[in-house]
Structure formats: C-alpha cells, structure tokens
Amino acid sequence: MNQEDNDSLRGEYDFSDGVRSKHYDAYRAGTNVVLLEPDVAKVFKDSAAVNKALRAIAQVARDQQNTG
C-alpha cells in the first residue's frame, strides 16, 4: 500500500453536505458523552429524555439530603 492509498477516501464516503465545526461551540463549552447500554437506550430515545430523567433523580437526591 502506498501513501496515495492511505490519503484517499472510499467512493461511498460523501462529505459534500458536511458542515465544518458544526459542534465546535458545544464541545468548547464542555460536553460529557455517555454511552447507554442497549436496554437503557430503548427507554430513553434521545438526550432530552435522559436529561429529564436524571434531573428528576437529582431533585430526589437533593430533597433527601435536605430532609436527612
């Protein structure tokens, strides 16, 4: 394999509609990527659902700390 082979993309890769730095600001602000297990991902279809559930759990935890 020569250097030219290493520098070329396969024909099925099409980045013509790609947007450079699309997520740059979000990553710069700080993100935390978490991989869900398949059974959990079936329940929580998107990050909004996961965030809603975690906020509810966090509120319960705060309430427990304040009463204990």
N, CA, C, O and CB atoms as a CASP TS submission, in Angstrom:
PFRMAT TS
TARGET T0000
AUTHOR 0000-0000-0000
METHOD Language model
MODEL 1
PARENT N/A
ATOM      1  N   MET     1       0.853  -1.182   0.000  1.00  0.00           N
ATOM      2  CA  MET     1       0.000   0.000   0.000  1.00  0.00           C
ATOM      3  C   MET     1       0.891   1.236   0.000  1.00  0.00           C
ATOM      4  O   MET     1       1.802   1.343   0.821  1.00  0.00           O
ATOM      5  CB  MET     1      -0.966   0.003   1.228  1.00  0.00           C
ATOM      6  N   ASN     2       0.640   2.153  -0.899  1.00  0.00           N
ATOM      7  CA  ASN     2       1.464   3.352  -0.964  1.00  0.00           C
ATOM      8  C   ASN     2       0.780   4.514  -0.249  1.00  0.00           C
ATOM      9  O   ASN     2      -0.364   4.389   0.187  1.00  0.00           O
ATOM     10  CB  ASN     2       1.759   3.722  -2.424  1.00  0.00           C
ATOM     11  N   GLN     3       1.465   5.626  -0.131  1.00  0.00           N
ATOM     12  CA  GLN     3       0.949   6.795   0.595  1.00  0.00           C
ATOM     13  C   GLN     3      -0.331   7.326  -0.026  1.00  0.00           C
ATOM     14  O   GLN     3      -1.223   7.783   0.689  1.00  0.00           O
ATOM     15  CB  GLN     3       1.995   7.901   0.630  1.00  0.00           C
ATOM     16  N   GLU     4      -0.432   7.271  -1.336  1.00  0.00           N
ATOM     17  CA  GLU     4      -1.636   7.763  -2.010  1.00  0.00           C
ATOM     18  C   GLU     4      -2.862   6.959  -1.579  1.00  0.00           C
ATOM     19  O   GLU     4      -3.940   7.528  -1.403  1.00  0.00           O
ATOM     20  CB  GLU     4      -1.464   7.694  -3.541  1.00  0.00           C
ATOM     21  N   ASP     5      -2.712   5.648  -1.406  1.00  0.00           N
ATOM     22  CA  ASP     5      -3.820   4.811  -0.955  1.00  0.00           C
ATOM     23  C   ASP     5      -4.280   5.206   0.444  1.00  0.00           C
ATOM     24  O   ASP     5      -5.472   5.142   0.744  1.00  0.00           O
ATOM     25  CB  ASP     5      -3.414   3.338  -0.975  1.00  0.00           C
ATOM     26  N   ASN     6      -3.357   5.609   1.290  1.00  0.00           N
ATOM     27  CA  ASN     6      -3.693   5.997   2.654  1.00  0.00           C
ATOM     28  C   ASN     6      -4.435   7.326   2.716  1.00  0.00           C
ATOM     29  O   ASN     6      -5.183   7.565   3.664  1.00  0.00           O
ATOM     30  CB  ASN     6      -2.441   6.077   3.488  1.00  0.00           C
ATOM     31  N   ASP     7      -4.247   8.186   1.739  1.00  0.00           N
ATOM     32  CA  ASP     7      -4.812   9.529   1.766  1.00  0.00           C
ATOM     33  C   ASP     7      -6.161   9.639   1.052  1.00  0.00           C
ATOM     34  O   ASP     7      -6.769  10.710   1.063  1.00  0.00           O
ATOM     35  CB  ASP     7      -3.843  10.488   1.147  1.00  0.00           C
ATOM     36  N   SER     8      -6.632   8.580   0.447  1.00  0.00           N
ATOM     37  CA  SER     8      -7.890   8.682  -0.303  1.00  0.00           C
ATOM     38  C   SER     8      -9.032   8.036   0.471  1.00  0.00           C
ATOM     39  O   SER     8      -8.842   7.085   1.229  1.00  0.00           O
ATOM     40  CB  SER     8      -7.751   8.022  -1.689  1.00  0.00           C
ATOM     41  N   LEU     9     -10.216   8.583   0.255  1.00  0.00           N
ATOM     42  CA  LEU     9     -11.417   8.042   0.880  1.00  0.00           C
ATOM     43  C   LEU     9     -12.105   7.077  -0.062  1.00  0.00           C
ATOM     44  O   LEU     9     -11.931   7.143  -1.279  1.00  0.00           O
ATOM     45  CB  LEU     9     -12.376   9.167   1.286  1.00  0.00           C
ATOM     46  N   ARG    10     -12.868   6.203   0.498  1.00  0.00           N
ATOM     47  CA  ARG    10     -13.653   5.303  -0.329  1.00  0.00           C
ATOM     48  C   ARG    10     -14.713   6.098  -1.087  1.00  0.00           C
ATOM     49  O   ARG    10     -15.130   7.166  -0.639  1.00  0.00           O
ATOM     50  CB  ARG    10     -14.307   4.196   0.530  1.00  0.00           C
ATOM     51  N   GLY    11     -15.138   5.589  -2.208  1.00  0.00           N
ATOM     52  CA  GLY    11     -16.118   6.260  -3.037  1.00  0.00           C
ATOM     53  C   GLY    11     -17.460   6.464  -2.356  1.00  0.00           C
ATOM     54  O   GLY    11     -18.168   7.424  -2.659  1.00  0.00           O
ATOM     55  N   GLU    12     -17.821   5.563  -1.428  1.00  0.00           N
ATOM     56  CA  GLU    12     -19.133   5.686  -0.782  1.00  0.00           C
ATOM     57  C   GLU    12     -19.164   6.748   0.320  1.00  0.00           C
ATOM     58  O   GLU    12     -20.235   7.061   0.839  1.00  0.00           O
ATOM     59  CB  GLU    12     -19.541   4.350  -0.202  1.00  0.00           C
ATOM     60  N   TYR    13     -18.022   7.297   0.678  1.00  0.00           N
ATOM     61  CA  TYR    13     -17.986   8.372   1.670  1.00  0.00           C
ATOM     62  C   TYR    13     -18.263   9.699   0.971  1.00  0.00           C
ATOM     63  O   TYR    13     -17.507  10.109   0.090  1.00  0.00           O
ATOM     64  CB  TYR    13     -16.611   8.411   2.410  1.00  0.00           C
ATOM     65  N   ASP    14     -19.322  10.354   1.353  1.00  0.00           N
ATOM     66  CA  ASP    14     -19.705  11.607   0.719  1.00  0.00           C
ATOM     67  C   ASP    14     -19.859  12.680   1.793  1.00  0.00           C
ATOM     68  O   ASP    14     -20.836  12.677   2.542  1.00  0.00           O
ATOM     69  CB  ASP    14     -21.019  11.442  -0.094  1.00  0.00           C
ATOM     70  N   PHE    15     -18.915  13.577   1.866  1.00  0.00           N
ATOM     71  CA  PHE    15     -18.949  14.663   2.842  1.00  0.00           C
ATOM     72  C   PHE    15     -19.312  15.993   2.185  1.00  0.00           C
ATOM     73  O   PHE    15     -19.043  17.055   2.746  1.00  0.00           O
ATOM     74  CB  PHE    15     -17.600  14.781   3.549  1.00  0.00           C
ATOM     75  N   SER    16     -19.914  15.941   1.013  1.00  0.00           N
ATOM     76  CA  SER    16     -20.210  17.171   0.280  1.00  0.00           C
ATOM     77  C   SER    16     -21.210  18.062   1.021  1.00  0.00           C
ATOM     78  O   SER    16     -21.199  19.279   0.834  1.00  0.00           O
ATOM     79  CB  SER    16     -20.749  16.833  -1.101  1.00  0.00           C
ATOM     80  N   ASP    17     -22.069  17.481   1.854  1.00  0.00           N
ATOM     81  CA  ASP    17     -23.023  18.278   2.632  1.00  0.00           C
ATOM     82  C   ASP    17     -22.551  18.491   4.067  1.00  0.00           C
ATOM     83  O   ASP    17     -23.304  18.992   4.903  1.00  0.00           O
ATOM     84  CB  ASP    17     -24.390  17.603   2.635  1.00  0.00           C
ATOM     85  N   GLY    18     -21.323  18.118   4.350  1.00  0.00           N
ATOM     86  CA  GLY    18     -20.783  18.262   5.693  1.00  0.00           C
ATOM     87  C   GLY    18     -20.618  19.724   6.093  1.00  0.00           C
ATOM     88  O   GLY    18     -20.428  20.601   5.250  1.00  0.00           O
ATOM     89  N   VAL    19     -20.695  19.959   7.383  1.00  0.00           N
ATOM     90  CA  VAL    19     -20.547  21.310   7.921  1.00  0.00           C
ATOM     91  C   VAL    19     -19.337  21.308   8.853  1.00  0.00           C
ATOM     92  O   VAL    19     -19.321  20.606   9.865  1.00  0.00           O
ATOM     93  CB  VAL    19     -21.853  21.779   8.674  1.00  0.00           C
ATOM     94  N   ARG    20     -18.347  22.084   8.509  1.00  0.00           N
ATOM     95  CA  ARG    20     -17.136  22.155   9.321  1.00  0.00           C
ATOM     96  C   ARG    20     -17.456  22.816  10.658  1.00  0.00           C
ATOM     97  O   ARG    20     -18.136  23.841  10.712  1.00  0.00           O
ATOM     98  CB  ARG    20     -16.017  22.931   8.580  1.00  0.00           C
ATOM     99  N   SER    21     -16.957  22.217  11.725  1.00  0.00           N
ATOM    100  CA  SER    21     -17.071  22.746  13.088  1.00  0.00           C
ATOM    101  C   SER    21     -18.517  22.899  13.559  1.00  0.00           C
ATOM    102  O   SER    21     -18.820  23.788  14.355  1.00  0.00           O
ATOM    103  CB  SER    21     -16.376  24.080  13.172  1.00  0.00           C
ATOM    104  N   LYS    22     -19.394  22.049  13.077  1.00  0.00           N
ATOM    105  CA  LYS    22     -20.806  22.121  13.421  1.00  0.00           C
ATOM    106  C   LYS    22     -21.032  22.057  14.937  1.00  0.00           C
ATOM    107  O   LYS    22     -21.897  22.757  15.462  1.00  0.00           O
ATOM    108  CB  LYS    22     -21.563  20.993  12.735  1.00  0.00           C
ATOM    109  N   HIS    23     -20.273  21.238  15.626  1.00  0.00           N
ATOM    110  CA  HIS    23     -20.459  21.045  17.064  1.00  0.00           C
ATOM    111  C   HIS    23     -19.341  21.680  17.894  1.00  0.00           C
ATOM    112  O   HIS    23     -19.226  21.422  19.092  1.00  0.00           O
ATOM    113  CB  HIS    23     -20.545  19.564  17.376  1.00  0.00           C
ATOM    114  N   TYR    24     -18.538  22.491  17.265  1.00  0.00           N
ATOM    115  CA  TYR    24     -17.375  23.072  17.939  1.00  0.00           C
ATOM    116  C   TYR    24     -17.755  23.849  19.192  1.00  0.00           C
ATOM    117  O   TYR    24     -17.153  23.649  20.247  1.00  0.00           O
ATOM    118  CB  TYR    24     -16.630  23.981  16.990  1.00  0.00           C
ATOM    119  N   ASP    25     -18.747  24.732  19.092  1.00  0.00           N
ATOM    120  CA  ASP    25     -19.120  25.558  20.245  1.00  0.00           C
ATOM    121  C   ASP    25     -19.604  24.713  21.410  1.00  0.00           C
ATOM    122  O   ASP    25     -19.266  24.997  22.559  1.00  0.00           O
ATOM    123  CB  ASP    25     -20.199  26.556  19.852  1.00  0.00           C
ATOM    124  N   ALA    26     -20.384  23.687  21.137  1.00  0.00           N
ATOM    125  CA  ALA    26     -20.884  22.813  22.205  1.00  0.00           C
ATOM    126  C   ALA    26     -19.731  22.099  22.898  1.00  0.00           C
ATOM    127  O   ALA    26     -19.706  22.020  24.126  1.00  0.00           O
ATOM    128  CB  ALA    26     -21.884  21.782  21.642  1.00  0.00           C
ATOM    129  N   TYR    27     -18.788  21.586  22.143  1.00  0.00           N
ATOM    130  CA  TYR    27     -17.655  20.892  22.754  1.00  0.00           C
ATOM    131  C   TYR    27     -16.747  21.867  23.493  1.00  0.00           C
ATOM    132  O   TYR    27     -16.178  21.529  24.531  1.00  0.00           O
ATOM    133  CB  TYR    27     -16.857  20.134  21.691  1.00  0.00           C
ATOM    134  N   ARG    28     -16.616  23.051  22.968  1.00  0.00           N
ATOM    135  CA  ARG    28     -15.789  24.053  23.631  1.00  0.00           C
ATOM    136  C   ARG    28     -16.411  24.455  24.967  1.00  0.00           C
ATOM    137  O   ARG    28     -15.700  24.692  25.943  1.00  0.00           O
ATOM    138  CB  ARG    28     -15.608  25.289  22.728  1.00  0.00           C
ATOM    139  N   ALA    29     -17.750  24.531  25.003  1.00  0.00           N
ATOM    140  CA  ALA    29     -18.458  24.879  26.237  1.00  0.00           C
ATOM    141  C   ALA    29     -18.363  23.751  27.255  1.00  0.00           C
ATOM    142  O   ALA    29     -18.511  23.984  28.455  1.00  0.00           O
ATOM    143  CB  ALA    29     -19.928  25.198  25.941  1.00  0.00           C
ATOM    144  N   GLY    30     -18.122  22.552  26.792  1.00  0.00           N
ATOM    145  CA  GLY    30     -17.996  21.409  27.684  1.00  0.00           C
ATOM    146  C   GLY    30     -19.146  20.448  27.503  1.00  0.00           C
ATOM    147  O   GLY    30     -20.306  20.808  27.705  1.00  0.00           O
ATOM    148  N   THR    31     -18.835  19.257  27.131  1.00  0.00           N
ATOM    149  CA  THR    31     -19.845  18.227  26.968  1.00  0.00           C
ATOM    150  C   THR    31     -19.361  16.972  27.662  1.00  0.00           C
ATOM    151  O   THR    31     -18.178  16.819  27.963  1.00  0.00           O
ATOM    152  CB  THR    31     -20.144  17.959  25.471  1.00  0.00           C
ATOM    153  N   ASN    32     -20.286  16.093  27.905  1.00  0.00           N
ATOM    154  CA  ASN    32     -19.947  14.816  28.506  1.00  0.00           C
ATOM    155  C   ASN    32     -20.693  13.742  27.730  1.00  0.00           C
ATOM    156  O   ASN    32     -21.904  13.582  27.887  1.00  0.00           O
ATOM    157  CB  ASN    32     -20.305  14.779  30.034  1.00  0.00           C
ATOM    158  N   VAL    33     -19.988  13.023  26.912  1.00  0.00           N
ATOM    159  CA  VAL    33     -20.602  11.987  26.107  1.00  0.00           C
ATOM    160  C   VAL    33     -20.689  10.717  26.942  1.00  0.00           C
ATOM    161  O   VAL    33     -19.702  10.278  27.532  1.00  0.00           O
ATOM    162  CB  VAL    33     -19.802  11.745  24.796  1.00  0.00           C
ATOM    163  N   VAL    34     -21.874  10.137  26.984  1.00  0.00           N
ATOM    164  CA  VAL    34     -22.110   8.922  27.747  1.00  0.00           C
ATOM    165  C   VAL    34     -22.740   7.900  26.820  1.00  0.00           C
ATOM    166  O   VAL    34     -23.667   8.222  26.077  1.00  0.00           O
ATOM    167  CB  VAL    34     -23.013   9.192  28.986  1.00  0.00           C
ATOM    168  N   LEU    35     -22.247   6.677  26.858  1.00  0.00           N
ATOM    169  CA  LEU    35     -22.817   5.609  26.045  1.00  0.00           C
ATOM    170  C   LEU    35     -23.802   4.825  26.896  1.00  0.00           C
ATOM    171  O   LEU    35     -23.470   4.364  27.989  1.00  0.00           O
ATOM    172  CB  LEU    35     -21.707   4.677  25.474  1.00  0.00           C
ATOM    173  N   LEU    36     -25.006   4.682  26.386  1.00  0.00           N
ATOM    174  CA  LEU    36     -26.034   3.949  27.103  1.00  0.00           C
ATOM    175  C   LEU    36     -26.018   2.482  26.686  1.00  0.00           C
ATOM    176  O   LEU    36     -25.750   2.152  25.531  1.00  0.00           O
ATOM    177  CB  LEU    36     -27.418   4.568  26.850  1.00  0.00           C
ATOM    178  N   GLU    37     -26.306   1.623  27.635  1.00  0.00           N
ATOM    179  CA  GLU    37     -26.468   0.208  27.323  1.00  0.00           C
ATOM    180  C   GLU    37     -27.735   0.071  26.468  1.00  0.00           C
ATOM    181  O   GLU    37     -28.648   0.888  26.588  1.00  0.00           O
ATOM    182  CB  GLU    37     -26.556  -0.671  28.640  1.00  0.00           C
ATOM    183  N   PRO    38     -27.797  -0.940  25.617  1.00  0.00           N
ATOM    184  CA  PRO    38     -28.934  -1.084  24.707  1.00  0.00           C
ATOM    185  C   PRO    38     -30.294  -1.096  25.395  1.00  0.00           C
ATOM    186  O   PRO    38     -31.244  -0.507  24.878  1.00  0.00           O
ATOM    187  CB  PRO    38     -28.781  -2.337  23.925  1.00  0.00           C
ATOM    188  N   ASP    39     -30.412  -1.754  26.552  1.00  0.00           N
ATOM    189  CA  ASP    39     -31.712  -1.809  27.223  1.00  0.00           C
ATOM    190  C   ASP    39     -32.143  -0.441  27.735  1.00  0.00           C
ATOM    191  O   ASP    39     -33.334  -0.126  27.745  1.00  0.00           O
ATOM    192  CB  ASP    39     -31.665  -2.799  28.377  1.00  0.00           C
ATOM    193  N   VAL    40     -31.187   0.367  28.157  1.00  0.00           N
ATOM    194  CA  VAL    40     -31.486   1.721  28.625  1.00  0.00           C
ATOM    195  C   VAL    40     -31.833   2.609  27.428  1.00  0.00           C
ATOM    196  O   VAL    40     -32.751   3.425  27.503  1.00  0.00           O
ATOM    197  CB  VAL    40     -30.282   2.314  29.419  1.00  0.00           C
ATOM    198  N   ALA    41     -31.107   2.450  26.339  1.00  0.00           N
ATOM    199  CA  ALA    41     -31.348   3.255  25.142  1.00  0.00           C
ATOM    200  C   ALA    41     -32.736   3.009  24.565  1.00  0.00           C
ATOM    201  O   ALA    41     -33.293   3.892  23.912  1.00  0.00           O
ATOM    202  CB  ALA    41     -30.293   2.959  24.088  1.00  0.00           C
ATOM    203  N   LYS    42     -33.304   1.833  24.790  1.00  0.00           N
ATOM    204  CA  LYS    42     -34.665   1.564  24.328  1.00  0.00           C
ATOM    205  C   LYS    42     -35.682   2.419  25.071  1.00  0.00           C
ATOM    206  O   LYS    42     -36.722   2.769  24.513  1.00  0.00           O
ATOM    207  CB  LYS    42     -35.002   0.087  24.501  1.00  0.00           C
ATOM    208  N   VAL    43     -35.396   2.754  26.312  1.00  0.00           N
ATOM    209  CA  VAL    43     -36.309   3.549  27.132  1.00  0.00           C
ATOM    210  C   VAL    43     -36.114   5.039  26.870  1.00  0.00           C
ATOM    211  O   VAL    43     -37.083   5.790  26.769  1.00  0.00           O
ATOM    212  CB  VAL    43     -36.101   3.241  28.622  1.00  0.00           C
ATOM    213  N   PHE    44     -34.853   5.460  26.761  1.00  0.00           N
ATOM    214  CA  PHE    44     -34.515   6.868  26.579  1.00  0.00           C
ATOM    215  C   PHE    44     -34.022   7.071  25.161  1.00  0.00           C
ATOM    216  O   PHE    44     -32.868   6.775  24.851  1.00  0.00           O
ATOM    217  CB  PHE    44     -33.449   7.331  27.608  1.00  0.00           C
ATOM    218  N   LYS    45     -34.891   7.576  24.300  1.00  0.00           N
ATOM    219  CA  LYS    45     -34.606   7.650  22.867  1.00  0.00           C
ATOM    220  C   LYS    45     -33.651   8.775  22.482  1.00  0.00           C
ATOM    221  O   LYS    45     -33.013   8.716  21.431  1.00  0.00           O
ATOM    222  CB  LYS    45     -35.882   7.818  22.117  1.00  0.00           C
ATOM    223  N   ASP    46     -33.548   9.813  23.338  1.00  0.00           N
ATOM    224  CA  ASP    46     -32.674  10.925  22.981  1.00  0.00           C
ATOM    225  C   ASP    46     -32.122  11.578  24.246  1.00  0.00           C
ATOM    226  O   ASP    46     -32.517  11.232  25.359  1.00  0.00           O
ATOM    227  CB  ASP    46     -33.432  11.963  22.119  1.00  0.00           C
ATOM    228  N   SER    47     -31.212  12.519  24.063  1.00  0.00           N
ATOM    229  CA  SER    47     -30.553  13.147  25.213  1.00  0.00           C
ATOM    230  C   SER    47     -31.530  13.960  26.052  1.00  0.00           C
ATOM    231  O   SER    47     -31.337  14.087  27.261  1.00  0.00           O
ATOM    232  CB  SER    47     -29.414  14.041  24.743  1.00  0.00           C
ATOM    233  N   ALA    48     -32.570  14.511  25.442  1.00  0.00           N
ATOM    234  CA  ALA    48     -33.563  15.264  26.210  1.00  0.00           C
ATOM    235  C   ALA    48     -34.258  14.353  27.219  1.00  0.00           C
ATOM    236  O   ALA    48     -34.484  14.757  28.359  1.00  0.00           O
ATOM    237  CB  ALA    48     -34.603  15.912  25.269  1.00  0.00           C
ATOM    238  N   ALA    49     -34.599  13.135  26.818  1.00  0.00           N
ATOM    239  CA  ALA    49     -35.249  12.184  27.717  1.00  0.00           C
ATOM    240  C   ALA    49     -34.314  11.763  28.845  1.00  0.00           C
ATOM    241  O   ALA    49     -34.736  11.647  29.996  1.00  0.00           O
ATOM    242  CB  ALA    49     -35.720  10.954  26.941  1.00  0.00           C
ATOM    243  N   VAL    50     -33.062  11.537  28.520  1.00  0.00           N
ATOM    244  CA  VAL    50     -32.075  11.167  29.537  1.00  0.00           C
ATOM    245  C   VAL    50     -31.892  12.318  30.520  1.00  0.00           C
ATOM    246  O   VAL    50     -31.883  12.100  31.731  1.00  0.00           O
ATOM    247  CB  VAL    50     -30.719  10.793  28.882  1.00  0.00           C
ATOM    248  N   ASN    51     -31.747  13.528  30.014  1.00  0.00           N
ATOM    249  CA  ASN    51     -31.561  14.690  30.887  1.00  0.00           C
ATOM    250  C   ASN    51     -32.759  14.904  31.800  1.00  0.00           C
ATOM    251  O   ASN    51     -32.590  15.221  32.978  1.00  0.00           O
ATOM    252  CB  ASN    51     -31.318  15.942  30.055  1.00  0.00           C
ATOM    253  N   LYS    52     -33.956  14.736  31.275  1.00  0.00           N
ATOM    254  CA  LYS    52     -35.173  14.906  32.084  1.00  0.00           C
ATOM    255  C   LYS    52     -35.184  13.899  33.236  1.00  0.00           C
ATOM    256  O   LYS    52     -35.462  14.262  34.379  1.00  0.00           O
ATOM    257  CB  LYS    52     -36.446  14.735  31.206  1.00  0.00           C
ATOM    258  N   ALA    53     -34.883  12.637  32.931  1.00  0.00           N
ATOM    259  CA  ALA    53     -34.863  11.600  33.963  1.00  0.00           C
ATOM    260  C   ALA    53     -33.782  11.868  35.002  1.00  0.00           C
ATOM    261  O   ALA    53     -34.025  11.729  36.201  1.00  0.00           O
ATOM    262  CB  ALA    53     -34.648  10.228  33.332  1.00  0.00           C
ATOM    263  N   LEU    54     -32.607  12.245  34.557  1.00  0.00           N
ATOM    264  CA  LEU    54     -31.517  12.500  35.503  1.00  0.00           C
ATOM    265  C   LEU    54     -31.792  13.719  36.370  1.00  0.00           C
ATOM    266  O   LEU    54     -31.424  13.734  37.545  1.00  0.00           O
ATOM    267  CB  LEU    54     -30.205  12.687  34.757  1.00  0.00           C
ATOM    268  N   ARG    55     -32.427  14.734  35.817  1.00  0.00           N
ATOM    269  CA  ARG    55     -32.788  15.901  36.626  1.00  0.00           C
ATOM    270  C   ARG    55     -33.800  15.526  37.702  1.00  0.00           C
ATOM    271  O   ARG    55     -33.725  16.023  38.826  1.00  0.00           O
ATOM    272  CB  ARG    55     -33.355  17.016  35.736  1.00  0.00           C
ATOM    273  N   ALA    56     -34.742  14.656  37.366  1.00  0.00           N
ATOM    274  CA  ALA    56     -35.723  14.201  38.355  1.00  0.00           C
ATOM    275  C   ALA    56     -35.034  13.417  39.467  1.00  0.00           C
ATOM    276  O   ALA    56     -35.341  13.607  40.644  1.00  0.00           O
ATOM    277  CB  ALA    56     -36.809  13.332  37.684  1.00  0.00           C
ATOM    278  N   ILE    57     -34.114  12.548  39.102  1.00  0.00           N
ATOM    279  CA  ILE    57     -33.375  11.773  40.106  1.00  0.00           C
ATOM    280  C   ILE    57     -32.522  12.703  40.960  1.00  0.00           C
ATOM    281  O   ILE    57     -32.441  12.527  42.176  1.00  0.00           O
ATOM    282  CB  ILE    57     -32.487  10.699  39.430  1.00  0.00           C
ATOM    283  N   ALA    58     -31.892  13.681  40.339  1.00  0.00           N
ATOM    284  CA  ALA    58     -31.061  14.634  41.076  1.00  0.00           C
ATOM    285  C   ALA    58     -31.904  15.426  42.067  1.00  0.00           C
ATOM    286  O   ALA    58     -31.451  15.701  43.178  1.00  0.00           O
ATOM    287  CB  ALA    58     -30.343  15.589  40.107  1.00  0.00           C
ATOM    288  N   GLN    59     -33.115  15.795  41.683  1.00  0.00           N
ATOM    289  CA  GLN    59     -34.000  16.533  42.584  1.00  0.00           C
ATOM    290  C   GLN    59     -34.385  15.667  43.782  1.00  0.00           C
ATOM    291  O   GLN    59     -34.410  16.153  44.913  1.00  0.00           O
ATOM    292  CB  GLN    59     -35.266  17.004  41.836  1.00  0.00           C
ATOM    293  N   VAL    60     -34.678  14.413  43.549  1.00  0.00           N
ATOM    294  CA  VAL    60     -34.997  13.490  44.650  1.00  0.00           C
ATOM    295  C   VAL    60     -33.802  13.373  45.593  1.00  0.00           C
ATOM    296  O   VAL    60     -33.968  13.383  46.813  1.00  0.00           O
ATOM    297  CB  VAL    60     -35.392  12.088  44.101  1.00  0.00           C
ATOM    298  N   ALA    61     -32.620  13.264  45.039  1.00  0.00           N
ATOM    299  CA  ALA    61     -31.411  13.164  45.868  1.00  0.00           C
ATOM    300  C   ALA    61     -31.224  14.431  46.694  1.00  0.00           C
ATOM    301  O   ALA    61     -30.890  14.348  47.876  1.00  0.00           O
ATOM    302  CB  ALA    61     -30.166  12.914  44.989  1.00  0.00           C
ATOM    303  N   ARG    62     -31.433  15.605  46.093  1.00  0.00           N
ATOM    304  CA  ARG    62     -31.307  16.869  46.847  1.00  0.00           C
ATOM    305  C   ARG    62     -32.358  16.946  47.945  1.00  0.00           C
ATOM    306  O   ARG    62     -32.065  17.372  49.063  1.00  0.00           O
ATOM    307  CB  ARG    62     -31.442  18.087  45.902  1.00  0.00           C
ATOM    308  N   ASP    63     -33.576  16.537  47.630  1.00  0.00           N
ATOM    309  CA  ASP    63     -34.645  16.554  48.627  1.00  0.00           C
ATOM    310  C   ASP    63     -34.308  15.639  49.800  1.00  0.00           C
ATOM    311  O   ASP    63     -34.557  15.994  50.952  1.00  0.00           O
ATOM    312  CB  ASP    63     -35.978  16.131  47.993  1.00  0.00           C
ATOM    313  N   GLN    64     -33.746  14.472  49.519  1.00  0.00           N
ATOM    314  CA  GLN    64     -33.362  13.536  50.568  1.00  0.00           C
ATOM    315  C   GLN    64     -32.254  14.108  51.451  1.00  0.00           C
ATOM    316  O   GLN    64     -32.253  13.908  52.666  1.00  0.00           O
ATOM    317  CB  GLN    64     -32.912  12.213  49.954  1.00  0.00           C
ATOM    318  N   GLN    65     -31.320  14.815  50.839  1.00  0.00           N
ATOM    319  CA  GLN    65     -30.233  15.433  51.620  1.00  0.00           C
ATOM    320  C   GLN    65     -30.767  16.511  52.526  1.00  0.00           C
ATOM    321  O   GLN    65     -30.282  16.678  53.645  1.00  0.00           O
ATOM    322  CB  GLN    65     -29.161  16.017  50.698  1.00  0.00           C
ATOM    323  N   ASN    66     -31.754  17.243  52.065  1.00  0.00           N
ATOM    324  CA  ASN    66     -32.309  18.360  52.850  1.00  0.00           C
ATOM    325  C   ASN    66     -33.188  17.887  54.003  1.00  0.00           C
ATOM    326  O   ASN    66     -33.368  18.617  54.978  1.00  0.00           O
ATOM    327  CB  ASN    66     -33.116  19.279  51.947  1.00  0.00           C
ATOM    328  N   THR    67     -33.735  16.680  53.908  1.00  0.00           N
ATOM    329  CA  THR    67     -34.611  16.181  54.967  1.00  0.00           C
ATOM    330  C   THR    67     -33.885  15.274  55.935  1.00  0.00           C
ATOM    331  O   THR    67     -34.415  14.947  56.997  1.00  0.00           O
ATOM    332  CB  THR    67     -35.779  15.446  54.371  1.00  0.00           C
ATOM    333  N   GLY    68     -32.677  14.862  55.582  1.00  0.00           N
ATOM    334  CA  GLY    68     -31.967  13.888  56.396  1.00  0.00           C
ATOM    335  C   GLY    68     -30.960  14.461  57.235  1.00  0.00           C
ATOM    336  O   GLY    68     -30.288  13.740  57.973  1.00  0.00           O
TER
END
